[in-house]
Amino acid sequence: MGVKQIIATHKFIAWLESLGLKYERTKASHDHYNYPKGHPKRLTRTITIRTKYKEIPILHIHTNLKTLGISKEQFEKEIQNF
């Protein structure tokens, strides 16, 4: 099947939150998500999303998946539930 070229922003955020990531801050028009402080999976680079847009381009999704260490195949299976 493959991931569509875009994913709804609210759907991607819901998926991030299901992984345990939390909203940290907004800088300019970018929201940043990370695991809570003290969490063993805390990321050195935050997951960044422009919530100004209703959809997230696939390139941004792939970059964030790489940061999370999650495969595209795993993401494709999990995102269907949101």
DSSP file with accessible surface (Angstrom, degrees, kcal/mol):
  #  RESIDUE AA STRUCTURE BP1 BP2  ACC     N-H-->O    O-->H-N    N-H-->O    O-->H-N    TCO  KAPPA ALPHA  PHI   PSI    X-CA   Y-CA   Z-CA
    1    1 A M              0   0  196      0, 0.0     0, 0.0     0, 0.0     0, 0.0   0.000 360.0 360.0 360.0 -58.2    0.0    0.0    0.0
    2    2 A G        -     0   0   29     71,-0.1     2,-0.2     2,-0.0    71,-0.0   0.169 360.0 -66.5  83.8 151.5    2.6    2.6    1.0
    3    3 A V        -     0   0   25      1,-0.1     4,-0.1     2,-0.1    55,-0.0  -0.551  55.0-113.8 -73.7 138.0    2.2    5.9    2.9
    4    4 A K        -     0   0  141     -2,-0.2    -1,-0.1     2,-0.2    -2,-0.0  -0.186  32.5-102.5 -62.5 167.5    0.2    8.5    1.0
    5    5 A Q  S    S+     0   0  142     52,-0.1    53,-2.0     1,-0.1     2,-0.3   0.698 104.7  26.2 -69.1 -18.4    2.2   11.6    0.0
    6    6 A I  E     -A   57   0A  68     51,-0.2     2,-0.4    52,-0.1    -2,-0.2  -0.982  65.5-157.4-142.6 153.4    0.6   13.6    2.9
    7    7 A I  E     -A   56   0A  10     49,-1.6    49,-3.3    -2,-0.3     2,-0.0  -0.990  35.6-100.3-129.1 141.6   -0.8   12.8    6.3
    8    8 A A  E  >  -A   55   0A  28     -2,-0.4     4,-2.2    47,-0.2    47,-0.3  -0.359  28.8-132.6 -61.6 135.2   -3.3   14.9    8.3
    9    9 A T  H  > S+     0   0   10     45,-2.7     4,-2.6     1,-0.2     5,-0.2   0.915 105.3  51.2 -58.0 -45.9   -1.5   16.9   10.9
   10   10 A H  H  > S+     0   0  145     44,-0.4     4,-2.1     1,-0.2    -1,-0.2   0.868 109.7  51.4 -64.3 -32.1   -3.9   16.0   13.7
   11   11 A K  H  > S+     0   0   55      2,-0.2     4,-2.0     1,-0.2    -1,-0.2   0.920 110.6  47.4 -69.5 -42.6   -3.6   12.3   12.8
   12   12 A F  H  X S+     0   0    0     -4,-2.2     4,-2.5     2,-0.2    -2,-0.2   0.914 112.0  49.9 -66.5 -40.8    0.2   12.4   13.0
   13   13 A I  H  X S+     0   0   25     -4,-2.6     4,-2.6     2,-0.2     5,-0.2   0.920 109.0  51.9 -64.6 -41.9    0.1   14.2   16.3
   14   14 A A  H  X S+     0   0   36     -4,-2.1     4,-1.8    -5,-0.2    -1,-0.2   0.911 110.1  49.9 -60.6 -39.6   -2.3   11.7   17.8
   15   15 A W  H  X S+     0   0    0     -4,-2.0     4,-1.1     2,-0.2    -2,-0.2   0.931 109.8  50.3 -64.8 -44.1    0.1    8.9   16.6
   16   16 A L  H ><>S+     0   0    0     -4,-2.5     5,-1.9     1,-0.2     3,-0.8   0.922 110.2  50.0 -58.7 -45.4    3.1   10.7   18.3
   17   17 A E  H ><5S+     0   0   97     -4,-2.6     3,-1.1     1,-0.3    -1,-0.2   0.843 104.0  58.8 -65.1 -31.2    1.1   11.1   21.5
   18   18 A S  H 3<5S+     0   0   71     -4,-1.8    -1,-0.3     1,-0.3    -2,-0.2   0.779 102.1  55.5 -68.2 -23.8    0.2    7.4   21.4
   19   19 A L  T <<5S-     0   0   44     -4,-1.1    -1,-0.3    -3,-0.8    -2,-0.2   0.578 127.5-101.8 -79.5 -13.5    4.0    6.7   21.4
   20   20 A G  T < 5S+     0   0   25     -3,-1.1    -3,-0.2    -4,-0.4     2,-0.2   0.448  74.0 142.9 105.3   2.2    4.3    8.7   24.6
   21   21 A L      < -     0   0    0     -5,-1.9    -1,-0.3    14,-0.2     2,-0.3  -0.493  32.7-156.8 -74.9 149.0    5.7   11.9   23.1
   22   22 A K  E     -B   34   0B 118     12,-3.2    12,-2.1    -2,-0.2     2,-0.2  -0.917  25.6 -97.6-126.1 151.6    4.5   15.2   24.6
   23   23 A Y  E     +B   33   0B 110     -2,-0.3    10,-0.2    10,-0.2     3,-0.1  -0.454  40.9 173.9 -63.8 132.0    4.3   18.8   23.4
   24   24 A E  E     -     0   0B  62      8,-3.2     2,-0.3     1,-0.4     9,-0.2   0.789  50.8 -37.1-107.1 -50.0    7.3   20.7   24.5
   25   25 A R  E     -B   32   0B 106      7,-1.1     7,-2.8     2,-0.0     2,-0.4  -0.984  43.2-117.6-166.7 169.1    7.2   24.2   22.9
   26   26 A T  E     -B   31   0B  69     -2,-0.3     2,-0.5     5,-0.2     5,-0.2  -0.991  22.6-176.1-121.3 131.2    6.5   26.3   19.9
   27   27 A K  E >   -B   30   0B 145      3,-2.6     3,-2.1    -2,-0.4     2,-0.3  -0.988  68.6 -38.5-128.4 119.7    9.2   28.2   18.1
   28   28 A A  T 3  S-     0   0   95     -2,-0.5    -2,-0.0     1,-0.3     0, 0.0  -0.498 125.9 -29.9  59.7-122.4    8.0   30.4   15.3
   29   29 A S  T 3  S+     0   0   36     -2,-0.3    23,-0.6    -3,-0.1     2,-0.5   0.134 117.7 102.6-108.7  22.5    5.3   28.2   13.6
   30   30 A H  E <   -B   27   0B  66     -3,-2.1    -3,-2.6    20,-0.2     2,-0.4  -0.909  57.4-151.9-111.3 126.1    6.9   24.9   14.6
   31   31 A D  E     -BC  26  49B  21     18,-3.4    18,-2.6    -2,-0.5     2,-0.4  -0.765  14.5-149.1 -91.4 141.0    5.6   22.7   17.4
   32   32 A H  E     -BC  25  48B  20     -7,-2.8    -8,-3.2    -2,-0.4    -7,-1.1  -0.935  12.1-170.6-117.3 133.1    8.2   20.5   19.1
   33   33 A Y  E     +BC  23  47B  13     14,-2.6    14,-2.8    -2,-0.4     2,-0.3  -0.916  14.0 152.9-122.0 146.7    7.5   17.1   20.6
   34   34 A N  E     -B   22   0B   5    -12,-2.1   -12,-3.2    -2,-0.3     8,-0.1  -0.964  49.4 -82.4-158.6 167.1    9.7   14.8   22.7
   35   35 A Y        -     0   0   12     -2,-0.3   -14,-0.2   -14,-0.3     8,-0.1  -0.476  64.9 -87.6 -70.2 151.8    9.5   12.2   25.4
   36   36 A P    >   -     0   0   54      0, 0.0     3,-2.2     0, 0.0     6,-0.1  -0.184  55.8 -82.4 -59.9 154.0    9.1   13.7   28.9
   37   37 A K  T 3  S+     0   0  178      1,-0.3    -3,-0.0    -3,-0.1     0, 0.0  -0.313 119.8  25.4 -56.8 137.2   12.2   14.5   30.8
   38   38 A G  T 3  S+     0   0   83      1,-0.3    -1,-0.3    -3,-0.1    -3,-0.0   0.275  87.5 134.5  89.2 -10.9   13.6   11.5   32.5
   39   39 A H    X   -     0   0   65     -3,-2.2     3,-1.8     1,-0.1    -1,-0.3  -0.512  61.4-130.4 -70.0 137.4   12.1    9.1   30.0
   40   40 A P  T 3  S+     0   0  127      0, 0.0    -1,-0.1     0, 0.0    -3,-0.0   0.764 106.4  51.5 -63.9 -22.2   14.6    6.4   28.8
   41   41 A K  T 3  S+     0   0  133     -5,-0.1    -6,-0.2     2,-0.0    -2,-0.1   0.271  76.0 152.0 -96.5  11.7   13.7    7.1   25.1
   42   42 A R    <   -     0   0   85     -3,-1.8     2,-0.2    -6,-0.1    -5,-0.0  -0.139  42.3-129.1 -46.3 130.2   14.3   10.9   25.4
   43   43 A L        -     0   0   28      1,-0.1    -1,-0.1    -8,-0.1     3,-0.1  -0.594   9.7-147.8 -87.3 145.5   15.3   12.2   21.9
   44   44 A T  S    S+     0   0  160     -2,-0.2     2,-0.4     1,-0.2    -1,-0.1   0.719  94.8  43.2 -80.5 -21.4   18.4   14.4   21.4
   45   45 A R  S    S-     0   0  138     22,-0.1    -1,-0.2    -3,-0.0     3,-0.0  -0.993  91.4-127.8-124.5 128.1   16.5   16.0   18.5
   46   46 A T        -     0   0   20     -2,-0.4     2,-0.6     1,-0.1   -12,-0.2  -0.271  21.9-109.1 -72.7 160.2   12.8   17.0   18.9
   47   47 A I  E     -C   33   0B   0    -14,-2.8   -14,-2.6    20,-0.0     2,-0.4  -0.800  40.2-155.3 -85.9 123.1   10.1   16.0   16.5
   48   48 A T  E     +C   32   0B  44     -2,-0.6     2,-0.4   -16,-0.2   -16,-0.2  -0.900  17.3 174.0-113.1 132.0    9.1   19.2   14.7
   49   49 A I  E     -C   31   0B   5    -18,-2.6   -18,-3.4    -2,-0.4     2,-1.0  -0.997  29.8-138.1-136.6 139.4    5.7   19.8   13.1
   50   50 A R    >   -     0   0   72     -2,-0.4     3,-1.3   -20,-0.2   -20,-0.2  -0.820  19.6-176.8 -94.9  98.5    4.2   22.9   11.4
   51   51 A T  T 3  S+     0   0   58     -2,-1.0    -1,-0.2   -22,-0.5   -21,-0.1   0.588  70.9  83.6 -74.1  -7.6    0.7   22.8   12.8
   52   52 A K  T 3  S+     0   0  138    -23,-0.6     2,-0.3    -3,-0.1    -1,-0.3   0.828  86.8  64.9 -61.0 -31.1   -0.1   25.8   10.7
   53   53 A Y  S <  S-     0   0  112     -3,-1.3   -44,-0.1     1,-0.1     3,-0.0  -0.698  78.7-140.4 -96.9 148.0   -0.7   23.3    7.8
   54   54 A K  S    S+     0   0  184     -2,-0.3   -45,-2.7   -45,-0.1   -44,-0.4   0.684  87.1  40.9 -77.8 -19.6   -3.5   20.8    7.8
   55   55 A E  E    S-A    8   0A 105    -47,-0.3   -47,-0.2   -46,-0.1    -5,-0.1  -0.961  72.4-137.1-133.5 151.2   -1.3   18.1    6.3
   56   56 A I  E     -A    7   0A   8    -49,-3.3   -49,-1.6    -2,-0.3     5,-0.0  -0.907  27.7-121.0-108.0 127.0    2.3   17.0    6.7
   57   57 A P  E >>  -A    6   0A  58      0, 0.0     4,-1.7     0, 0.0     3,-0.6  -0.311  23.0-117.9 -63.6 149.1    4.4   16.2    3.6
   58   58 A I  H 3> S+     0   0   22    -53,-2.0     4,-2.8     1,-0.2     5,-0.2   0.838 112.4  61.5 -60.2 -32.8    5.8   12.7    3.4
   59   59 A L  H 3> S+     0   0  119      1,-0.2     4,-2.1     2,-0.2    -1,-0.2   0.920 105.1  47.4 -61.2 -40.7    9.4   14.0    3.4
   60   60 A H  H <> S+     0   0   90     -3,-0.6     4,-2.2     2,-0.2    -1,-0.2   0.882 110.9  52.0 -68.0 -37.0    8.8   15.6    6.9
   61   61 A I  H  X S+     0   0    0     -4,-1.7     4,-2.7     2,-0.2    -2,-0.2   0.946 109.2  49.5 -63.3 -46.6    7.3   12.3    8.1
   62   62 A H  H  X S+     0   0   58     -4,-2.8     4,-2.1     1,-0.2    -2,-0.2   0.898 110.2  50.9 -61.4 -39.7   10.3   10.3    6.9
   63   63 A T  H  X S+     0   0   52     -4,-2.1     4,-1.9     1,-0.2    -1,-0.2   0.930 112.4  46.3 -62.3 -44.5   12.7   12.7    8.7
   64   64 A N  H  X S+     0   0    9     -4,-2.2     4,-2.1     1,-0.2    -2,-0.2   0.872 109.6  54.2 -68.8 -34.8   10.7   12.4   11.9
   65   65 A L  H  X>S+     0   0    4     -4,-2.7     5,-2.3     2,-0.2     4,-1.3   0.905 107.3  51.7 -63.5 -39.9   10.6    8.6   11.6
   66   66 A K  H  <5S+     0   0  180     -4,-2.1     3,-0.4     2,-0.2    -2,-0.2   0.923 108.9  50.1 -62.5 -42.9   14.3    8.5   11.2
   67   67 A T  H  <5S+     0   0   31     -4,-1.9    -1,-0.2     1,-0.2    -2,-0.2   0.901 114.2  45.3 -61.1 -39.9   14.7   10.6   14.4
   68   68 A L  H  <5S-     0   0   23     -4,-2.1    -1,-0.2    -5,-0.1    -2,-0.2   0.653 108.6-125.0 -78.0 -17.7   12.3    8.2   16.2
   69   69 A G  T  <5 +     0   0   67     -4,-1.3     2,-0.4    -3,-0.4    -3,-0.2   0.831  63.3 139.6  75.2  32.1   14.1    5.1   14.9
   70   70 A I      < -     0   0   23     -5,-2.3    -1,-0.3    -6,-0.1    -2,-0.1  -0.918  50.3-124.6-113.3 135.4   10.8    3.7   13.4
   71   71 A S     >  -     0   0   53     -2,-0.4     4,-2.3     1,-0.1     5,-0.2  -0.341  18.5-120.1 -75.3 157.7   10.6    2.0   10.1
   72   72 A K  H  > S+     0   0   99      1,-0.2     4,-2.6     2,-0.2     5,-0.2   0.877 114.8  55.3 -62.4 -37.0    8.2    3.2    7.3
   73   73 A E  H  > S+     0   0  119      2,-0.2     4,-1.8     1,-0.2    -1,-0.2   0.913 108.1  46.7 -63.8 -44.7    6.5   -0.2    7.4
   74   74 A Q  H  > S+     0   0   79      2,-0.2     4,-2.3     1,-0.2    -1,-0.2   0.926 112.8  50.4 -63.0 -43.7    5.8    0.0   11.1
   75   75 A F  H  X S+     0   0    0     -4,-2.3     4,-2.9     1,-0.2     5,-0.3   0.924 106.9  54.3 -59.7 -45.2    4.5    3.5   10.7
   76   76 A E  H  X S+     0   0   50     -4,-2.6     4,-0.7     1,-0.2    -1,-0.2   0.890 111.3  45.5 -58.3 -40.1    2.2    2.4    7.9
   77   77 A K  H  < S+     0   0  152     -4,-1.8     3,-0.3     1,-0.2     4,-0.3   0.916 117.5  42.9 -68.3 -44.3    0.7   -0.3   10.1
   78   78 A E  H >< S+     0   0   51     -4,-2.3     3,-1.4     1,-0.2    -2,-0.2   0.860 105.9  59.2 -74.0 -36.7    0.2    2.0   13.1
   79   79 A I  H >< S+     0   0   11     -4,-2.9     3,-1.8     1,-0.3    -1,-0.2   0.750  90.3  72.7 -69.6 -21.0   -1.1    5.1   11.4
   80   80 A Q  T 3< S+     0   0  111     -4,-0.7    -1,-0.3    -3,-0.3    -2,-0.2   0.770  89.4  61.4 -63.6 -23.1   -4.1    3.2   10.0
   81   81 A N  T <         0   0  135     -3,-1.4    -1,-0.3    -4,-0.3    -2,-0.2   0.429 360.0 360.0 -82.9  -0.4   -5.6    3.1   13.5
   82   82 A F    <         0   0   91     -3,-1.8   -71,-0.1    -4,-0.1   -70,-0.1  -0.709 360.0 360.0-114.9 360.0   -5.8    6.9   13.7
